[in-house]
Amino acid sequence: MKIRAVLNRDGGTFKTTDMQAYCESANRAFAAKGHELDCSVVAGDEIVAALERAAAEPGVEAILAGGGDGTISTAAAIAWKAKLPLGVIPAGTMNLFARSLKLPLDIWKVLDVLAEATVADVDIATANGRPFVHQFSAGLHARMVRMRNQMNFASRLGKMRASTSAAFGVMLDPPRFEVVFDIDGDGKSNERPVSAISVSNNPLGENSLFFADRLDTGKLGVYLADPLEPTGVGKLAFDIIRGKFKDNEAVTASTAEKVSLHFPQHRKGAACVLDGELLRMPADVEIKIHAGELKVLVPPPLPEA
C-alpha cells in the first residue's frame, strides 16, 4: 500500500520528539509489512495544505495524520472527501478520536499497529456542512474554551492547567440561553433554556473524557443541560469526572440522525466549539451523521482462541 504520512511538529508530543528519528522508525515499521511510506513533517499552519497535497497525490492509497485532535479532525475531513483511509497517530493532549478507534496512545507503539491495521468504515458528522469526528458544543464548553484560549500556555501540562482554571471560571458564571431544536425532522420544534448543548459523532461512552465507545452506530449523541447555578455546574463536573454525566438530573440525552438547532436570542459574538476549535456560532445549525462514510485504519482483530 502506498501511504503518505503528514505529521504536525507543533502538535503536543511531537514538540519534544526527534522527528527525523520518528519518521525513520515509521518507515521501518511500514516497510516490514510491505508498505511504501513517505513521511512529511510540517508546521501547524502548513498542515491543511500538506494533507490536501498528500490526498491528491496519484496512487496514494491511505493517509496517516499525526498531531492533536484539531489536526486529526482536519485530516478526517480531507480523507473523507478524498475517499481515502485515514490512520491516526495520537500526538495531542486528549486524542479522543484515537481512543474511540481503540488505538495505542503511545506515538511509537501505534506505528506497528497501524502498519498491520485493517480498514474499517466508521461514521463522520457535519455541522452546516463542515465535517467533524468528535462533537459540536455550545454553552458551558464554548465558554470554557474561550477562557482557556485567553490564557498563556506553551506545553501539554500548561494547557491542562489552563483548562482547569477555565473550568472553575465557568462554574462561577454559567451561561444560560434559549435553543429551539428539531430531532430527525419530525416537525416538532422544541424550545427550552439550557446552559449547554452537545451533539457528538455517535453517543458518548461512560468515560470522563467525552469520547464515543463506538463510531459505527449511525447515530448522533444529543445532550442538553438545563440552566445551571454554580452548585449545579459543580455537580455536573463531578458526574463528568466519574463518567456518569448522563445520570445527572440536569442532563437530557437522546440519539438522532439529524438535529436542527436555532438560537432565537443569538448574539453576534456567540461562540461554539467544533472538535475543540472555537468558532463563531451561527443562529441556525444543522447537524447530520454520515453513516459508514469515513474509512479508517484500526487495530487488526485478535486471533480466535
Secondary structure, DSSP 4 states (H G I P E B T S, - for coil): -EEEEEEETTSGGGGGS-HHHHHHHHHHHHHTTT-EEEEEEE-GGGHHHHHHHHHHSTT--EEEEEESHHHHHHHHHHHHHHT--EEEEE-SSS-HHHHHTT--SSTTHHHHHHHT-EEEEEEEEEETTEEESSEEEEEHHHHHHHHHHTS---SHHHHHHHHHHHHHHHHHS---EEEEEEETT-S--EEEEESEEEEEES-B-SSTT--BS-S-SS-EEEEEE----HHHHHHHHHHHHTT-GGGSTTEEEEEESEEEEE-TT--TT-EEEETTEEEEPPSEEEEEEEEEEEEEEEPPPPPP-
